[in-house]
Amino acid sequence: MKVFKFGGASVKDAEGVKNLKRVLQQQGAENTLIVVSAMGKMTNALESVVAAYFEEAEKVGGLLTGIQADHFEIIDELFTSEVEVVKNQVLELFQELKGFLNTNKSPNKSFVYDQVVSVGELLSTTIIAAYLNAEGISTQWLDARTAVKTDDYYRGADLDWALTKDRIGTQVNRSAVSITQGFIGSDSNNFTTTLGREGSDYTAAIYAYALDAESVTIWKDVPGVLNADPRVFDNTQLLHQISYREAIELAFYGASVIHPKTLQPLQRKEIPLYVKSFLNPENAGTAVAKGQTLVPELPCFILKKEQTLLRLSSLDFSFIVEDNISQIFSLLHQYQMRVELIQNSAISFSVCVQNKYNRLEELVKALESTFKVTVYPNVNLYTIRHFDQAAIDRIRNNGKKILLEQRTQETLQFVTSPTLEA
């Protein structure tokens, strides 16, 4: 089997859905499982619903009406018949969502987030499956929540691999065209969970692993994996091939093309991953497979914005030793901080974190009982893999103050101020 994954940008509107069909026709849809994200910016729109639910409940209805209207507009452009049938399927999903919001008693924002935001994938796959069937590509719609089984760590659930592999094996018809949702699964109580932002790539890898697929193709709005994000860096270049190890390194440091968890299951079974353009599907794109580290060999740039740098020092100028470091990491774990970079000296400890769960204030308060804490908000974290002097100069000369620098043999990282220096 082949596994194709289409992201939100590829199905952001009716023309995108039609192009998905053309890609399937050109590439061959037989024995293919298709993983699809929410349409366009719908995940962001549904995140706004979650925020309103907790902060401005009177706005929830209007936000949902707008999201529904966006999907109805796509349906009107896609279908000449069965318009009302598909709209009724979409309405059922919105009714279920509204029912949850009206009856929910849980104050857990992450739990509510997963129940709400997951609807984006259910909506997109419902519409796309109906469209493919109407266009003569017979499609089996699969509910990923019945197959992808996880723990209950909402917004970043961990997989139950054994149960998931068994469920996928019994639910997927290997001779059919199947379509399912990326990003979502369910826990032992059948509450919806999510795998983390951009988790649809991971979903594709999960299915590929369970099905012993011959390949995974991620269809993007870029020609493949580039050596930097073209929205941030000029003169980017296409990487024709990347080894699994190098791709995992790039993903770990935050390269946005491939989700960090995607590559491990593929590497275990040596299933090649292709990143290709849905605008030019005939082009080769990038292959991630066993082999050379990088083709061509050149520096790769990664930028993470809106990070927080914390600088800690002991209140009595004593050494920062093992007990102190253990306490710091215990608190980072307790307050759900993703650690991006650490550096320590005799009397200080610096850590760059991602405040994903908005618990920074709690963390700082806890740290201040033991340490002097200086907070640098909204800093930038630059990572350069396979750096050379020209690459170093490119970051050093961008006009931002360097707050922290750290290098290994192959990787150089800078934490910089968020704005240009006067």
N, C-alpha and C positions, 0 to 999 in steps of 0.2 A: 504494500500500500504506500501511497504518497500522502503526506500531510501538508496542506496549504494553510497559511495563516494570513488573514487580511485585517489590517489595523483600521482604526477609526477614520484616518485620512483617506483611505482607499474606498470607503463606503459612506462618505460624508453627505452625499446627495444622490438623487436618482441616476445621474450620469455615472457616478462611481459604481453603483450597483450594476448598471448595464455593462460597465467595463469589466467588473468581476466576471460576469457571464462570458464576455469575449476572451478573457484570460483562460477560463476553463475550457472553452471551445478550442483555443489555440494549443494549450498545453495537454489537453486530453483529460477528461474528468473521470474516467473509469478508475475504479479502485482508489478513490480519493476521499479523504476526510478533510473537511474545511472548518477551520476555527476562525470565528469572527468576533471582533471587538464591537463596542457601542459605536453608533454612527457619529462621525465628526467630533464635536465637543460635548456630546451628551453626558459623558461622565462628569465633566465640569458642571454642567447644568444640574445634574442630580446631586452633586455635592452641595450646590447652592440650596437645594431643597432640604438637605440634612441640616445645614447651618440655620436656615429659617425655622425649621421644626423646633430647634432648641432656643432660638433667640428672638424670632419674629414670626410666630406661628400664623399670624393673619396673612402672611405672604405665600404660604405653602400652596394654597389653591391656585393662585394666579401663575405661580411657577410651573405647576403641573399642567395647567391648561396650555401654557406656551410650549412645553415639551411635547405634549400630545399633538398640538397643531403642526409642529415641525415634522413629526412622523406622518401625519395625515397628508401633508403636502407632498412628501416623497411617494406615498402610496398613490396619490392622484396622478403623479407623473409616470409611475411605473405600469399601472394596470389599466387596461381598457375594459376588462370584465372582472368580476369578482372583487371589485373595489370594496363593497360593503362587507363582504365576507372577511377580508383581511383587516379592515378597520374594526370589525367586531372582535377579532382575535386580539388586536392591540388594546381595545377598550377593556377587555377582560383583565389584561395585565395591569392597566391603570386602576381598575376597580380593586384588584388584589392589593396593590400598593396603598391606595387610599384606606382600605380596610385595616391594613397593618398600622398605618400612622394614626388612625382613629382609636385603635384598641391597645396599642403598645404601652406597656407599663415600665419598660426597662429604661433606666437613666444612662445606660452604657452607650456612649456616643459611637464607639467603634462597632458595636452590635447593630445599632440603628443604621449606621453607614452601610454596612454590608447588605442589609435587607433592602435598602433603597437604591444604592448605586448599581447593584447587580441587575436591576430592571433594564438598564441600557442594553446589555448584551442579549437579554431575552427579547427585547423589541427588535433589535437589528436582525437577529437570526430568524425570527418569525416572519418578518417582511421578506428577507432575502430568500428563504426557503420557498415561500409562496410564489415569489417571482420566478425562481428557477423552474419550479414545477410548471408554472404557466407558460414558460418559454421552451418546454420540452426536455428539460434536464431533470429527470426524476430524482428527487432528493428525500433522504430520510432525516427528519429533524430529531436531534437528541438533546435531552435536558442534561447539561453537564453536572447539575446538582445531584443527579442520581448515580453518577459514575465517578466523579472526582471527590473523594472522601478525605476529609481533613480533621484536624483538631479544632478547638474553638477559640484560637487566637485570632480574633476578628481583625480585618484589614491587613493581615500578613500571616495567614494560616499555613501550617506545616502539613505536608501530605501524609496520609496513611497509604504507603506505597503498595502493600500487599493487597489491601481491600480494593484500592483503585484499579490495580492491574486486573484483578478478577472481575470487577464490574465492567470495565471497558471491554474485556475479552468476551463477555456474554452479551453486551448491548450493541456492539458495532458489527454491522453487516459488511464484511470485507469486500464483497462484490458489488456493493452499492456506492452511490455518492451520498455521504453523510455530512450534515452541517451541525455544528455545536457552538457553544459559547466559550470564549476565552475568559480568563480572569476569575471565574467563579467555581465554587464547589459547595459542599455542605458538611456539617459536623455530624456527630453521632445522634443528635436530636433532630436532624434534618433542617436545622436552621442554616440559611445561606451564609457562606463565608467567601472571602476574596483572598487572592494570592498576592496582593500588593499591586500598586500601580504598574502598568505595562506587563501585567502577569499573563496576558494572552499568549505571548511568546512561550512562556513556561507551560501553559496548557498544551500548546502544540507539541512541545517536547515530551510531556507526560503521555499523550496519546501515542506518539511515535514510539516511545520506549515500550509501552504496553502492547503495541501491535507489531513490534519488530519491523517498523516501516523502513522502506528503502531510502527515504530522504524526507527532510522538512524544508519547505520554502516559505520564507517570510516575505510578503509582498509589501513594499514600502513606496513612499513618494520620493525616494532618492535612488540613485543608480546602484547602490550596494552599500557596503561599509566604507565610509570615508575615513581619512586620517584625522578628521576634526569635524565638528558640527559647522556646516556652511552658514548657519544663521549667526554664528559667533566669529568664526575665523575665515579669513580670505584665502583664496588659492588652495582649496582643499583638493586632495587626490584620492582616487578610488584604489582600495586595496583589493587585489584580485584573489588573493588567498590568504587565510589566516589559520594558524594551527589552533586546535582546541585550547591548548594551554594559554596561548597569547590572547585569544578571544575571552577566556575566563578572566585573565588579568585586566583586560580593557573594561569588561563588564563590572568587575569588582570596583574599579576606580570611577565608574559612573558613565561609561560610554552608552549613549541612549539608544543605539540601534538594536542592541541585544540585551535582553533581561538577564540579570546576574544568575538566576537559578536555571536558566534555559539549557546551558551547555553541559552540565554534569551528566544528566541522564543520556544525552546524545553521545557523549564521549565514552561512556561505559560500554555502549554497543556499537561504537564507531559508525553512527548514523550521520551522514553529511548534512550540513545545514547550508542552505543557499539563501542569500539576501538579494532580492531582485526588485526591479522597478515595475510597478503595475502599469506605468505609463509606457514603458518600452519592454514588454515581457520577453521579447526575443533576445535581448542582451544578456550576456553571461552573468553579470552581477558579481557577487563575492561568494566564494566557497569557503566554508569553515569546516576543516577536515584534518585528518592526520597528515603531517608533512611539515613543510618549511614554516618557520615562525611568521614571516611576513613576506608577501610578494606584492609590490616592491618593498624593499627595506627603507623606511623613512620614519621620522619622528611622528608620534600620534599625540594629539592634544585633547584634553578633556577639561571641561569647566563645570563646576558645581557652584551655583549661586545660592544666596540666602542661607549660608551656613553660619554657625556661631562658634567663635573661638573663645575658650575659657582658659585663663591663666591662673594657676593656683600656686600659692606659696604658703609655707607654714607660718603660723602666727608668731612663733618665737624664733624664727630663722633656723630651726633645726632641719636636719636632712629629711628629704622625701624618700622614705625607704619602703620596703615590701609591704608593711602593714598599711601605710598610707595609700599606696597604689591599689591594694586590695579593696580598701574602703571606697576609693574613688570609683573603681569599676563596679562595685556592688551598687552604688548609687546610680551610676549611668544605666545599669540594667534595670534597676527598680523604677526609674523614671523614663524608661523606654527611649533612650537616646541612641541613635546610630552613630557609632564612632567612625570618623573618616580619617583621622590622623592623630598621632600622639607624639609627644617629645618631652623628655624630662632631663633635668640637670640635678645638681646636688640639693638645691633648695626650692626648685620650682617644677611644675608639671603643667604642660599645655596640651589641650585636647580640642580638636575641631569636631563639632557634632552637628547632626541634622535634627532639628527640633520638630520631628514629624508629628508628634502627638501633643504639641503645645504645652509641654510640662517643664519648660525651661525655668520658669520662675520658682517652681517647687524644688527643682534640682539645686538651683543656686542657693536657696534658703537653707537646704540641708547641708550643702558644702560649707556654707559660711560658719557653721558651728565649729568647724575644725580648721578651716583654711581662710586665708585672704583670697578673695575671688575678684578677678577683673574680667568683665564681659565685653567682647567685641561682637556686636550683632551684625547680621547681613553681610558677612565677609564672603569673598570669593575664594574657592579652592581650585587651583590649576594643577593638573597632573600632566606630565610629559613622559610618555614611554619612549625608550630608545632616543634619548635627547642628544643633541649636539650643541655646539656653541651658538649657532644661529637660532636654534629653537629656544635656548635659554635667553638670548638677547631679545627675542620676540616678546617674551613675558616681562622681562626686567624693564623694557623700554616702553611699556604701555601706559605709563603715567600714574600707576597706582602704587601706594606704599606697600612694601613687602613686610608683613607682620611676622611671618615664620617661613623658614625654608628647610627642606629635608630631602636628602637624596640617598639612593642606593645605587648599585651598579647600573641598573637599567631604568630606574624611575626617579624623576625629580618632581617635587611638589612645592608649591608656593601657596601660602595663605596671604591674600592681599586685601587692602581696604576696599570697601564697596564703591568708592567714588575716586575720581582723578584727584591727584594732589594739586593744590594751588601753586 
